[in-house]
């Protein structure tokens, strides 16, 4: 059995789900809610799990700490910021709730790439496509995140340009699956996919 690292898993489920029509994390895909895929993927390697949500009533049954956005309506950066502030570990693996193809092997691969020389570990694939919503962030990134928020710049790609990022080339990993980073934004996506 894998030893759990001193790392927290942060599941982002705080969006408005406007295109999905109702709470995205609770949408059923292949028989279970999307949020449960994220919980399972992170649960093997992470000592703690936190759910970022502005609708905690949907997730109380999981007995996982629920964190509301301290600053509303600024997208994923708001969830990451609020959860990093509440986290009690230096490193935190952020995972969006709508990426059910992420598995424990990829999570472990990302965690094993953590280095004190870097503020974040971000997977890269398909000629420099970064995946900031399936990435490791150090709590030291909070300083830069706060600066971005003060500037009203809520784009995660801009944040990654300001911190020391270890780009993990996923395409070169022998277990890489092209489906990993597929995400669901509408009910149609749920119907037209399988795992």
C-alpha positions as CSV (number, residue, x, y, z in Angstrom):
1,X,0.0,0.0,0.0
2,X,1.3,3.4,-1.0
3,X,2.5,5.7,1.8
4,X,0.4,8.9,2.0
5,X,2.5,12.0,1.6
6,X,2.3,15.2,3.6
7,X,0.2,16.7,0.9
8,X,-3.4,17.9,0.7
9,X,-5.8,17.3,-2.2
10,X,-7.9,20.2,-3.2
11,X,-11.0,19.4,-5.3
12,X,-12.4,22.5,-7.1
13,X,-16.2,22.3,-7.2
14,X,-17.0,26.0,-6.6
15,X,-18.1,27.1,-10.1
16,X,-21.5,28.2,-11.1
17,X,-22.1,25.2,-13.3
18,X,-24.1,27.4,-15.6
19,X,-23.4,25.3,-18.7
20,X,-24.1,22.1,-16.8
21,X,-27.4,23.3,-15.5
22,X,-27.0,22.1,-11.9
23,X,-24.2,21.4,-9.4
24,X,-21.5,19.9,-11.6
25,X,-19.8,17.8,-9.0
26,X,-23.0,15.9,-8.3
27,X,-23.7,15.1,-12.0
28,X,-23.7,11.3,-12.6
29,X,-21.2,9.8,-14.9
30,X,-21.1,6.0,-15.4
31,X,-23.1,5.5,-12.2
32,X,-21.5,7.9,-9.7
33,X,-21.1,11.6,-9.1
34,X,-18.2,13.3,-10.7
35,X,-16.9,14.5,-7.3
36,X,-16.3,10.8,-6.3
37,X,-13.8,10.2,-9.1
38,X,-11.7,13.1,-7.8
39,X,-12.0,11.9,-4.2
40,X,-10.9,8.4,-5.2
41,X,-8.0,9.6,-7.3
42,X,-6.6,11.9,-4.5
43,X,-7.4,9.6,-1.6
44,X,-4.6,7.1,-2.3
45,X,-1.8,9.5,-2.1
46,X,-3.0,12.6,-0.2
47,X,-3.1,12.8,3.6
48,X,-6.0,15.3,3.6
49,X,-8.7,16.3,1.1
50,X,-10.5,19.6,0.9
51,X,-13.5,20.5,-1.3
52,X,-13.7,24.0,-2.6
53,X,-17.5,24.7,-3.0
54,X,-19.9,27.6,-2.6
55,X,-22.7,25.0,-2.3
56,X,-21.7,22.9,0.7
57,X,-25.1,21.3,1.1
58,X,-24.3,19.0,-1.8
59,X,-21.1,17.6,-0.3
60,X,-21.7,17.4,3.5
61,X,-22.3,13.6,3.2
62,X,-18.7,13.0,2.3
63,X,-17.4,14.2,5.7
64,X,-14.6,16.2,4.0
65,X,-13.8,19.8,4.9
66,X,-15.7,22.2,2.7
67,X,-14.2,25.6,2.0
68,X,-16.2,28.5,0.5
69,X,-14.5,31.1,-1.7
70,X,-13.3,34.1,0.4
71,X,-13.5,36.2,-2.7
72,X,-16.5,35.4,-4.9
73,X,-16.8,35.3,-8.6
74,X,-13.1,35.2,-9.6
75,X,-13.1,31.7,-11.0
76,X,-10.8,28.8,-10.0
77,X,-8.2,31.2,-8.6
78,X,-10.7,32.0,-5.8
79,X,-11.0,28.4,-4.8
80,X,-7.3,27.7,-5.0
81,X,-6.6,30.8,-2.9
82,X,-9.2,30.0,-0.2
83,X,-8.1,26.4,0.1
84,X,-4.4,27.1,0.2
85,X,-5.1,29.5,3.1
86,X,-6.9,26.7,5.0
87,X,-4.4,23.9,4.1
88,X,-2.0,22.7,6.8
89,X,0.4,21.2,4.3
90,X,3.1,22.9,2.2
91,X,2.2,21.1,-1.0
92,X,-1.4,20.8,-2.4
93,X,-2.6,18.9,-5.4
94,X,-5.4,20.8,-7.1
95,X,-7.9,18.8,-9.2
96,X,-11.1,20.1,-10.9
97,X,-14.1,18.0,-10.1
98,X,-15.0,17.6,-13.8
99,X,-11.9,15.5,-14.9
100,X,-13.0,11.9,-14.1
101,X,-10.3,10.3,-16.2
102,X,-7.6,11.4,-13.8
103,X,-6.4,8.4,-11.9
104,X,-4.3,7.5,-8.9
105,X,-1.3,6.7,-11.1
106,X,-1.2,10.2,-12.5
107,X,-1.7,11.8,-9.1
108,X,1.2,9.7,-7.8
109,X,3.3,10.8,-10.8
110,X,2.7,14.4,-10.1
111,X,3.4,14.1,-6.4
112,X,6.7,12.3,-7.0
113,X,7.8,15.2,-9.2
114,X,7.5,17.7,-6.3
115,X,10.7,19.6,-5.6
116,X,11.6,22.3,-3.2
117,X,13.2,24.2,-6.1
118,X,9.7,24.9,-7.6
119,X,6.5,26.6,-6.5
120,X,4.3,24.4,-8.6
121,X,4.3,21.2,-10.7
122,X,2.1,21.5,-13.7
123,X,1.5,18.7,-16.3
124,X,2.2,19.7,-19.9
125,X,1.1,17.8,-23.0
126,X,0.4,18.3,-26.7
127,X,3.1,20.8,-27.4
128,X,3.1,22.9,-24.3
129,X,-0.5,22.7,-23.2
130,X,-0.5,23.3,-19.5
131,X,-3.1,21.9,-17.1
132,X,-3.3,24.3,-14.1
133,X,-6.5,22.5,-12.8
134,X,-4.6,19.2,-12.2
135,X,-1.4,20.5,-10.6
136,X,0.6,20.8,-7.4
137,X,0.9,24.2,-5.8
138,X,3.0,25.2,-2.8
139,X,1.5,27.4,-0.2
140,X,4.3,29.8,-1.0
141,X,2.4,30.6,-4.2
142,X,-0.2,32.5,-2.0
143,X,1.9,35.6,-2.1
144,X,1.8,35.7,-5.9
145,X,-1.9,34.7,-6.0
146,X,-2.7,37.6,-3.7
147,X,-0.9,40.0,-5.9
148,X,-2.8,38.7,-8.9
149,X,-6.1,39.2,-7.1
150,X,-5.1,42.8,-6.1
151,X,-4.5,43.4,-9.8
152,X,-7.8,41.8,-10.7
153,X,-6.0,39.3,-12.9
154,X,-7.7,36.0,-12.3
155,X,-6.1,34.0,-15.1
156,X,-4.3,30.9,-13.9
157,X,-2.0,31.0,-16.9
158,X,-0.8,34.4,-15.9
159,X,-0.2,33.2,-12.4
160,X,2.0,30.3,-13.8
161,X,4.1,32.9,-15.6
162,X,4.8,34.6,-12.3
163,X,5.8,31.6,-10.2
164,X,8.6,29.0,-10.5
165,X,6.9,26.1,-12.3
166,X,8.2,22.7,-13.0
167,X,6.6,21.6,-16.3
168,X,6.1,17.9,-16.2
169,X,6.0,16.6,-19.8
170,X,3.3,14.0,-19.5
171,X,3.5,12.9,-23.1
172,X,6.8,11.2,-22.3
173,X,5.3,9.2,-19.5
174,X,4.8,5.6,-20.6
175,X,1.4,5.5,-18.9
176,X,0.1,8.7,-20.4
177,X,-3.6,8.4,-21.6
178,X,-4.9,11.0,-24.1
179,X,-8.2,11.0,-22.1
180,X,-6.7,12.2,-18.9
181,X,-7.5,15.9,-19.2
182,X,-10.9,15.7,-20.8
183,X,-13.3,17.6,-18.8
184,X,-17.1,17.9,-18.7
185,X,-18.9,21.2,-19.2
186,X,-22.4,20.2,-20.3
187,X,-24.8,17.3,-19.9
188,X,-24.0,16.4,-23.5
189,X,-20.4,15.8,-22.6
190,X,-21.6,13.2,-19.9
191,X,-23.7,11.4,-22.5
192,X,-21.0,11.2,-25.2
193,X,-18.2,9.9,-23.0
194,X,-17.3,6.6,-21.3
195,X,-14.6,5.5,-18.9
